[in-house]
Amino acid sequence: INVMERESKTQDGVMNTTGKSTKCLNLGSYNYLGFADDWNETCRPEVLKALSKWPNSMCSSRLDFGSIDIHDKLEKLVAEFVGKEAAIVFTMGYGTNATTIPILMGQESLIISDSLNHTSIVNGARAAPCCIRVFRHNDPHHLEEVLREAIIKGQPRHHRAWKKILVMVEGIYSMEGGICNLKEIVQVCKKYKAYIYVDEAHSIGALGRTGRGVCEHTGVDPADIDILMGTFTKSFSGMGGYIAASSAIVAFIRSQAAGLLYHNSLSPVVCQQILAAFNVVSGRDGTTIGQQKIQRLVSNSNYFRSEMLRMGLHVYGDFDSPIVPVLLYYPCKIAAFSRECLKRGLAVVVVGFPATTVIYSRARFCISAGHTREDLDFAIKVIDEVANLLLLKYSRNSIGSG
């Protein structure tokens, strides 16, 4: 990619482009299966056909005149792919959580949320007229403690039983790179008869032997998950999100969610892009390209993670996850790391407060099936140089020197 140079000549924070740019290897964008790189070969013909058949925008919500047969086709394919009865698609991934959760959880109900869930889940839960509890990140034992206490004590003040308890987790946590302990969490939810909602924004397409997400990766039957949520931006080079669940739940969401009732429907052209990507991943196109992409993503992710660990950096997350966070710790090193990588032709994402706690600043690398081994070796060489310069090798000694 070409990264445009910007500068501010005033103190008001307004940035203006200088006309200069730096050609960089992209290690920051969500492009897990590499469809953004080989789009001309994998998706272009079908998408251009859709462009000649359908308008760019339906200019209407799904409730009014914004539903056409390609939306139904996409919803049926999503439901079949993830193993649920029905699905419904939204125009925005954030809006999928933010507008679905409030209608699912009313008064006298309880949400128990992982402490590191995405902002869309947090804001969706806050918008719901229910109570909220939090359990330690990815900790089934603490979840059981919180569930047991909630059931024993009941609702605040009058201590009546909760009408509904919903546990909310993610497949892959976007700032941690960790994979959900789904099997253990499902066992706890079954034991206490709590519902479970899994956000697969980063895991659908990226995890599992056939790309079917965290359920396939952890060996959990999708029937044991009440609601599966996911997005089309990370693995399928599209936009929007989906909810997959029982026919009854999907029908209720279809009639109540503000993201459907008041928002412009998903563009038919984008729908076709997603359909084309799903066809490649599932092998419906008659090739093995999708399977090769999934295998290459796992290989690239594990190779890059291994090299970061070998280098002596503090690395979060799990193997098989395409998100590889490297701890910078000091806020003063956030901008320095990004700028030094940019000088050497590497575009990275750096993250600090409030997206993380103040002392856990990090660089978050996103690995793609589109990266070649030469790309990754170049990135590793650059990161090694910058890590030596900024003293980031904390696994070797406390001051981070190599």
Residue pairs with C-beta under 8 A, 6 or more apart in sequence:
1 23
1 24
1 26
1 29
1 347
2 21
2 22
2 23
2 24
3 21
3 22
3 23
3 24
3 342
3 347
4 17
4 18
4 20
4 21
5 17
5 18
5 19
5 20
5 21
5 22
6 15
6 16
6 17
6 18
7 15
7 16
7 18
8 14
8 15
8 16
9 16
22 342
22 345
23 345
24 342
24 345
24 346
24 347
25 345
25 346
25 347
25 375
25 378
25 379
26 347
27 346
27 347
27 348
27 349
27 365
27 366
27 367
27 379
28 347
28 348
28 349
28 364
28 365
28 366
29 36
29 366
29 368
30 202
30 233
30 234
30 235
30 366
31 37
31 234
31 237
31 366
31 368
31 370
32 202
32 205
32 206
32 234
32 235
32 297
32 322
32 366
32 367
32 368
32 369
33 205
33 206
33 211
33 235
33 236
33 237
33 277
33 281
33 290
33 293
33 294
33 297
33 368
33 369
33 370
34 293
34 296
34 297
34 368
34 369
34 370
34 371
35 42
35 43
35 235
35 236
35 237
35 277
35 280
36 237
36 370
37 368
37 370
38 370
39 237
42 276
42 277
42 280
42 289
43 237
43 273
43 276
43 277
43 280
46 272
46 275
46 276
47 269
47 272
47 273
47 276
49 272
50 70
50 268
50 269
50 271
50 272
51 269
53 268
54 68
54 70
54 268
54 269
54 272
55 268
56 267
56 269
57 264
57 267
58 65
58 66
58 67
58 68
58 264
58 265
58 267
58 268
59 66
59 264
60 66
60 264
60 265
61 260
61 261
61 262
61 263
61 264
61 265
62 71
62 254
62 260
62 261
62 265
63 260
63 261
66 264
66 265
67 265
68 268
70 268
70 271
70 272
70 275
71 89
71 265
71 266
71 268
71 271
73 271
73 275
74 89
74 266
74 271
74 274
74 275
75 86
75 87
75 88
75 89
75 242
76 87
77 275
77 278
78 87
78 89
78 230
78 242
78 244
78 278
79 85
79 86
79 87
79 244
81 212
81 278
81 282
82 200
82 204
82 212
82 213
82 215
82 222
82 228
82 230
82 244
83 212
83 215
83 221
83 222
83 223
84 222
84 228
84 244
84 245
84 246
85 245
85 246
85 247
85 250
86 244
86 245
86 246
86 247
86 249
86 250
86 251
87 242
87 243
87 244
87 245
87 250
88 242
88 243
88 250
88 253
88 254
88 260
89 240
89 241
89 242
89 266
89 271
90 96
90 99
90 100
90 240
90 241
90 242
90 243
90 257
90 259
90 260
90 263
90 266
91 239
91 240
91 259
91 263
91 264
91 265
91 266
92 239
92 240
92 241
92 259
92 263
93 120
93 201
93 231
93 232
93 233
93 239
93 240
93 241
94 119
94 120
94 241
95 120
95 241
95 259
95 263
96 120
96 229
96 231
96 240
96 241
96 242
96 243
96 259
97 118
97 120
97 121
97 123
97 124
97 199
97 229
97 241
98 120
98 123
98 124
98 127
98 259
99 124
99 257
99 258
99 259
99 260
100 124
100 229
100 243
100 253
100 257
100 259
101 111
101 121
101 124
101 125
101 127
101 128
101 168
101 197
102 124
102 127
102 128
102 129
103 252
103 253
103 256
103 257
103 258
104 128
104 166
104 197
104 227
104 253
105 111
105 125
105 128
105 129
105 130
105 164
105 166
106 128
106 129
106 130
106 163
106 164
107 129
107 130
108 130
108 155
108 160
108 162
108 163
108 164
109 128
109 130
109 131
109 162
109 163
109 164
109 165
109 166
110 130
110 131
110 132
110 133
110 150
110 162
110 164
110 165
110 166
111 125
111 128
111 130
111 131
111 132
111 133
111 165
111 166
111 168
112 132
112 133
112 134
112 135
112 143
112 146
112 147
112 150
112 165
112 166
112 167
112 168
112 194
113 121
113 122
113 125
113 132
113 133
113 134
113 135
113 167
113 168
114 134
114 135
114 137
114 138
114 168
114 169
114 170
114 173
115 134
115 135
115 136
115 137
116 137
116 138
116 173
116 175
116 176
117 168
117 169
117 170
117 173
117 199
118 170
118 174
118 199
118 201
120 199
121 168
121 170
121 199
125 132
125 168
126 132
131 155
131 156
133 146
133 150
134 146
135 142
135 143
135 145
135 146
136 142
137 173
137 176
137 178
138 169
138 173
138 178
138 180
138 181
139 181
140 181
140 184
140 185
140 187
140 188
143 167
143 185
143 188
144 188
144 191
144 192
147 165
147 167
147 188
147 189
147 192
147 194
148 192
150 162
150 165
151 161
151 162
151 165
151 192
153 159
154 160
154 161
154 162
155 161
155 162
164 195
165 192
165 193
165 194
165 195
166 194
166 195
166 196
166 197
166 226
167 185
167 188
167 189
167 194
167 195
167 196
167 197
168 196
168 197
168 199
169 180
169 182
169 185
169 196
169 197
169 198
169 199
170 180
170 198
170 199
170 200
170 201
170 202
170 203
171 179
171 180
171 182
171 198
171 199
171 200
171 201
171 202
171 203
171 204
171 207
171 213
171 214
172 178
172 179
172 180
172 202
172 203
172 206
172 207
172 214
172 321
172 322
172 323
173 180
173 202
173 323
174 201
174 202
174 323
175 325
175 351
175 355
175 356
175 362
175 364
176 316
176 317
176 323
176 325
177 316
177 317
177 318
177 321
177 323
177 324
177 325
177 364
178 316
178 317
178 318
178 321
179 203
179 207
179 214
179 217
179 218
179 317
179 318
179 320
179 321
180 198
180 203
180 214
180 218
181 218
182 198
182 214
182 215
182 218
182 220
183 218
183 219
183 220
185 196
186 196
186 220
186 224
186 225
188 194
189 195
189 196
190 224
195 226
195 227
196 224
196 225
196 226
196 227
197 225
197 226
197 227
197 229
198 214
198 215
198 225
198 227
198 228
198 229
199 229
199 230
200 213
200 214
200 228
200 229
200 230
200 231
201 229
201 230
201 231
201 233
201 234
201 241
202 234
202 322
202 323
203 213
203 214
203 217
203 230
204 211
204 212
204 213
204 230
204 231
204 234
204 235
205 211
205 213
205 234
205 235
205 236
205 281
205 294
206 213
206 234
206 235
206 297
206 321
206 322
207 213
207 214
207 216
207 217
207 320
207 321
208 214
208 215
208 216
208 217
208 294
209 216
209 294
210 216
210 281
210 282
210 291
210 294
211 235
211 281
211 282
211 290
211 294
213 228
213 230
214 220
215 221
215 222
215 225
215 228
217 320
222 228
226 245
226 246
226 249
227 243
227 244
227 245
227 249
228 243
228 244
228 245
229 241
229 242
229 243
229 244
230 241
230 242
230 244
231 240
231 241
231 242
232 238
232 239
232 240
232 241
232 242
232 270
232 274
232 277
233 239
233 240
235 277
235 281
236 273
236 274
236 277
236 278
236 281
237 273
237 277
238 270
238 273
238 274
238 277
239 266
239 270
240 266
240 270
240 274
243 249
243 250
243 253
244 250
245 253
253 260
254 260
278 284
279 285
280 287
280 289
280 290
280 293
281 290
281 293
281 294
282 290
283 290
283 291
292 369
293 369
294 369
296 369
297 322
297 367
297 368
297 369
298 320
300 322
300 367
300 368
300 369
300 371
300 373
300 376
301 319
301 320
301 321
301 322
301 324
301 367
302 319
302 320
303 373
303 376
304 324
304 365
304 367
304 376
304 379
304 380
305 315
305 317
305 319
305 321
305 324
307 376
307 380
308 315
308 324
308 326
308 380
308 383
309 315
309 395
311 380
311 383
311 384
311 387
311 393
312 387
312 393
312 394
312 395
312 396
312 402
313 326
313 327
313 383
313 387
313 392
313 393
313 394
313 395
314 326
314 327
314 329
314 394
314 395
315 324
315 325
315 326
315 327
316 325
316 326
316 327
316 362
317 323
317 324
317 325
322 366
322 367
322 368
323 364
323 365
323 366
323 367
324 364
324 365
324 366
324 367
325 351
325 362
325 363
325 364
325 365
326 362
326 363
326 364
326 365
326 383
326 392
327 360
327 361
327 362
327 392
327 394
328 334
328 337
328 350
328 361
328 362
328 363
328 390
328 392
329 359
329 360
329 361
329 394
330 361
331 352
331 353
331 358
331 361
333 361
333 390
333 392
334 350
334 351
334 352
334 361
335 350
336 390
337 348
337 350
337 363
337 386
337 390
337 392
338 348
338 350
338 363
340 385
340 386
340 389
340 390
341 347
341 348
341 382
341 383
341 386
344 382
344 385
344 386
345 378
345 382
346 378
346 379
346 382
346 383
348 363
348 364
348 365
349 363
349 364
349 365
349 366
350 361
350 362
350 363
350 364
351 361
351 362
351 363
351 364
352 358
352 361
353 361
356 362
365 379
367 376
386 392
387 393
387 400
387 402
388 401
388 402
390 400
391 399
391 400
391 401
392 400
393 400
393 401
393 402
394 400
396 402
